[in-house]
Amino acid sequence: MLPRQRWFDFETFLSCARKPYEFYDKWTAQYPQNNLATIQAAKAYLEMFHATQDRQYLEHGRQVLDYLLLTQQVWNNPAFSPKVVGGFTTQNTDAEWSDARESYAAVVLWDYYKATDDQEYLERAVAAARSTFAVAPWENWAHTGYRDEPGALTGFHWDQKRYDLNRIMSPVLGDAFIDLRQKNGVGFNACSLRNVSVNTIPFHSIWIRSLDRAP
């Protein structure tokens, strides 16, 4: 798969964006890619790092994760009703705009934040988590092209992962998460933080469960 970024599975060739197995785009020098493969690879590298404490696995994982983030939405398309910023597409050769697999990506990003203290991973994790509920219960948005309508009704495996977001991330992030060690924070459960000011650092981190919601 590396270094030529050959990230694909059966969906890449046999799903709604069918193409021959030897497909290659000479203009961009890219193979067809399915980002579910990069999500799983980044998670595998992180597990290897935790098992061995060998930082080369962590660095390899960050390289895969950063490449995966090329498929994360960083803006809200004004043509769409849901707030899909932070969501993930499926492939570099398909039509889905925001797919439920972003729930998987959210947990992986959260895990990498805990391993690296990189604030960007935390912010991207929160954005990915929010975006997956914005399109629920649908599997994705704008599957048939650039139209403001949902894709198919999702299956159990995607809805289960949305449940996992609450089970894995909510107990720690609460409504808003403040990392006193890093002197930063982020809103999570329908809460937005515009500024964080830390005067003393008695603990490593704190999470807040009841705040007035900000739009």
C-alpha positions as CSV (number, residue, x, y, z in Angstrom):
1,M,0.0,0.0,0.0
2,L,2.9,2.3,0.8
3,P,4.6,4.4,-0.5
4,R,2.3,4.5,-3.6
5,Q,-0.9,5.1,-1.6
6,R,-2.7,2.1,-2.9
7,W,-5.6,2.2,-0.4
8,F,-8.5,0.2,-1.8
9,D,-10.9,-2.6,-1.0
10,F,-13.8,-4.2,-2.9
11,E,-16.0,-1.1,-2.7
12,T,-13.4,1.0,-4.6
13,F,-14.0,-1.0,-7.8
14,L,-17.3,-2.8,-7.4
15,S,-19.6,-0.3,-5.7
16,C,-21.5,2.6,-7.3
17,A,-18.3,4.1,-8.8
18,R,-17.2,1.0,-10.8
19,K,-13.9,1.0,-12.5
20,P,-11.3,-1.5,-13.8
21,Y,-8.8,-2.9,-11.3
22,E,-5.9,-1.4,-13.2
23,F,-7.4,2.1,-13.0
24,Y,-4.8,4.8,-12.5
25,D,-5.1,8.6,-13.0
26,K,-2.0,9.9,-14.7
27,W,-2.9,13.5,-14.3
28,T,-2.9,13.4,-10.4
29,A,-0.6,10.3,-10.2
30,Q,-3.1,8.7,-7.9
31,Y,-4.7,5.2,-7.7
32,P,-8.3,4.9,-6.7
33,Q,-8.5,5.0,-2.9
34,N,-11.1,4.1,-0.3
35,N,-10.5,5.9,3.0
36,L,-11.9,3.1,5.1
37,A,-8.6,1.4,4.4
38,T,-6.6,4.4,5.7
39,I,-8.8,4.7,8.8
40,Q,-8.1,1.1,9.7
41,A,-4.3,1.3,8.9
42,A,-3.9,4.4,11.1
43,K,-5.7,2.6,13.9
44,A,-3.4,-0.5,13.4
45,Y,-0.3,1.6,13.6
46,L,-1.5,3.2,16.8
47,E,-2.2,-0.2,18.4
48,M,1.3,-1.3,17.4
49,F,2.7,1.8,19.1
50,H,0.8,1.1,22.3
51,A,2.0,-2.5,22.3
52,T,5.6,-1.9,21.6
53,Q,6.2,1.8,22.6
54,D,8.2,2.1,19.4
55,R,7.6,5.6,18.2
56,Q,8.3,4.7,14.6
57,Y,4.8,3.1,14.6
58,L,3.3,6.3,15.9
59,E,5.0,8.4,13.2
60,H,4.0,6.0,10.5
61,G,0.5,6.2,11.8
62,R,0.5,10.0,11.8
63,Q,1.6,10.0,8.2
64,V,-1.3,7.7,7.2
65,L,-3.7,9.7,9.3
66,D,-2.6,13.0,7.8
67,Y,-3.1,11.6,4.3
68,L,-6.6,10.4,5.3
69,L,-7.4,13.9,6.4
70,L,-7.2,15.1,2.8
71,T,-10.7,13.5,2.5
72,Q,-12.2,15.4,5.5
73,Q,-14.5,18.4,4.8
74,V,-13.2,21.7,6.2
75,W,-16.2,23.8,5.1
76,N,-20.0,23.6,4.9
77,N,-21.3,23.4,1.4
78,P,-24.0,26.1,1.2
79,A,-26.1,23.9,-1.1
80,F,-26.6,21.3,1.7
81,S,-29.0,21.5,4.6
82,P,-27.0,19.5,7.1
83,K,-23.9,21.0,8.7
84,V,-21.4,18.6,7.2
85,V,-18.1,20.3,8.0
86,G,-15.8,17.7,9.5
87,G,-17.4,14.9,7.6
88,F,-15.5,12.4,5.4
89,T,-16.1,11.4,1.9
90,T,-15.6,7.7,1.0
91,Q,-13.2,7.6,-1.9
92,N,-11.3,9.8,-4.3
93,T,-13.5,8.4,-7.1
94,D,-17.0,8.4,-5.7
95,A,-19.9,10.8,-5.2
96,E,-20.7,10.6,-1.5
97,W,-20.1,14.0,0.2
98,S,-20.4,13.0,3.9
99,D,-20.4,9.4,4.9
100,A,-21.2,7.7,8.2
101,R,-17.6,6.3,8.3
102,E,-16.7,9.7,9.7
103,S,-17.8,8.2,13.1
104,Y,-14.9,5.7,12.8
105,A,-12.5,8.5,11.9
106,A,-13.7,10.6,14.9
107,V,-12.6,7.9,17.3
108,V,-9.3,7.4,15.6
109,L,-8.6,11.1,15.7
110,W,-9.5,11.2,19.4
111,D,-7.1,8.3,20.1
112,Y,-4.3,10.1,18.2
113,Y,-4.9,13.3,20.2
114,K,-4.4,11.3,23.4
115,A,-1.2,9.8,22.1
116,T,0.3,13.0,20.6
117,D,-1.4,16.0,22.3
118,D,-1.9,17.5,18.9
119,Q,-4.7,20.0,19.2
120,E,-5.6,19.7,15.5
121,Y,-6.5,16.1,16.0
122,L,-8.8,17.0,18.8
123,E,-10.6,19.7,16.8
124,R,-10.9,17.4,13.8
125,A,-12.3,14.6,16.0
126,V,-15.0,16.8,17.4
127,A,-15.9,18.0,13.9
128,A,-16.1,14.5,12.6
129,A,-18.3,13.4,15.5
130,R,-20.7,16.2,15.0
131,S,-21.0,15.7,11.3
132,T,-22.0,12.1,11.5
133,F,-25.0,12.9,13.6
134,A,-25.9,15.7,11.2
135,V,-26.6,13.2,8.5
136,A,-28.1,10.4,10.7
137,P,-29.9,8.1,10.2
138,W,-28.7,8.2,6.6
139,E,-25.6,6.5,5.5
140,N,-24.3,9.6,3.7
141,W,-25.4,12.8,1.9
142,A,-25.5,13.7,-1.7
143,H,-24.8,10.2,-2.8
144,T,-26.3,10.7,-6.2
145,G,-24.3,13.9,-7.0
146,Y,-24.5,17.4,-5.8
147,R,-28.1,17.4,-4.6
148,D,-29.4,18.3,-1.2
149,E,-30.8,14.8,-0.3
150,P,-29.7,11.8,1.7
151,G,-28.3,8.6,0.5
152,A,-29.6,5.2,1.6
153,L,-30.8,4.5,5.1
154,T,-27.8,3.2,7.0
155,G,-27.3,-0.3,8.3
156,F,-26.6,-1.6,11.8
157,H,-22.8,-1.4,11.5
158,W,-22.8,2.4,10.9
159,D,-25.4,3.2,13.5
160,Q,-23.5,1.1,16.0
161,K,-20.5,3.2,15.5
162,R,-22.5,6.4,16.1
163,Y,-23.5,4.8,19.4
164,D,-19.8,4.2,20.1
165,L,-19.1,7.9,19.8
166,N,-21.3,8.6,22.8
167,R,-19.8,5.6,24.7
168,I,-16.1,6.3,23.9
169,M,-15.9,10.1,23.6
170,S,-18.7,11.6,25.6
171,P,-17.7,10.3,29.0
172,V,-14.4,12.3,28.7
173,L,-15.3,15.2,26.5
174,G,-18.6,15.9,28.2
175,D,-20.2,19.1,26.9
176,A,-16.8,20.9,26.7
177,F,-13.3,19.6,27.2
178,I,-10.5,21.8,28.7
179,D,-6.9,20.5,28.6
180,L,-5.2,22.5,31.3
181,R,-1.8,21.1,30.4
182,Q,-2.1,22.3,26.8
183,K,-4.1,25.4,27.8
184,N,-6.7,24.8,25.2
185,G,-10.2,23.3,24.9
186,V,-13.0,22.4,22.6
187,G,-16.8,22.3,22.8
188,F,-18.3,18.9,22.1
189,N,-22.0,18.3,22.9
190,A,-23.7,21.2,21.0
191,C,-21.4,23.5,22.8
192,S,-18.9,26.0,21.2
193,L,-15.9,27.5,22.9
194,R,-14.7,30.8,21.5
195,N,-11.8,31.4,24.0
196,V,-9.9,29.5,26.7
197,S,-7.9,31.3,29.4
198,V,-5.9,29.3,31.9
199,N,-4.5,31.0,35.0
200,T,-3.4,28.1,37.1
201,I,-2.8,24.4,36.3
202,P,-3.7,22.2,39.3
203,F,-4.6,19.2,37.2
204,H,-3.8,17.8,33.7
205,S,-7.3,18.2,32.3
206,I,-10.9,18.8,33.2
207,W,-14.2,18.1,31.5
208,I,-17.4,20.1,31.9
209,R,-20.8,18.5,31.7
210,S,-23.3,21.3,32.1
211,L,-22.8,24.5,30.2
212,D,-25.2,26.9,28.6
213,R,-25.3,25.8,25.0
214,A,-24.0,28.2,22.4
215,P,-25.3,28.0,18.8
